[in-house]
């Protein structure tokens, strides 16, 4: 399991970062009007753990939930994650359906 303390929100580069196996997994985002647009999920090729993506996204969504910000997924992988985890659908802004 991933340690939540390892997750970094790099405001300058606008991405969530997590070091894994000496490389950087990241989710790029854009923040506008109390909405965070999750635009791109990048997981290093060396990461072969199938559960890593799930744990990484869960960590990011929990971080965003603490800030009380709406989430707009523009990445197919992130939209698929929300479909699989219905509890995060409440974080979508009004009018956005997945």
N, C-alpha and C positions, 0 to 999 in steps of 0.2 A: 504494500500500500504506500502511496505517496504521502509525504509529510506536508501538511498545509503551510508550514513555515517556509518551505522551499519556493512557493509560488511568489513571483514578483510581478508587480504591475509597473511596467516601464512607461511612464507618462510621456517621456520625450519621444520614444519610438512608437508610442501608442500600440503596445502589445503586452499580453500576459506572457511571462516566460517561466520555464521550468527546466532546470538542468537535469539531464538524464544520460547516463553513460558517457559523460564528458561532452555532450552536445546539448543544443538548446531546442526544446520544443516550444512552440509559440502559437498564440492566437492573436492575429492582428485585429485592431478595432478602430472605430471612429466614434467619438462621443459628441452628441448634439442634443440639446434641449431635453435633458434627463432621459435620453435614450442612448443605448450603446449598440452600435452596429458591429456584429462579429463577422468580419469579412473573410478571414482566411485562417485555416488550421494547418500548421506545419509541424509534422512529426518526423524526426530524423530517420533515415532508412535503416540505421543500425538497431532501432528499437523494434524488437520482434515480439514483445509481450502484447498479446491481444487485448488485455485489460487496461493497458496504459492510457489509450485514448479516452476510454470511458472514465477512468479516475481523474485524468487531467481536466476533462470537460466538467465533471462534477465539482471539482475544486474551483474552477473559474466561475461556474454558476452560483455556487455558495458565496463566493466573494462578491459577486454582483448583487445577489439578493440582500446581503448585509447593507449595501449602499442604497437600496430601494430605488433601483434604476430599471427601466424597461429594457428588454432585449429584443433586437431585431436581427435574426440570423440571415446573413446573405450567403453563407457558405452551405453547400448541400450536406456536408458531414454534420454540421452543427444543427441544421434543421432536422436531420434524421435523429440526432440525439434527443431533441425536444419531443419528437413524436414518440420515441421509446420511453421517455420519462415525463409522463403527463403532469407531474407536480410542477414542472418548470413552465408549463403553458400559461400559468397565471402571470408570468413575468413579461408576456408579450403585450405590446401596446394595443389599445382598442382598435379593432378593424384589421389586425394582422392575424391571418389564419395559416396554420401549417398542417 
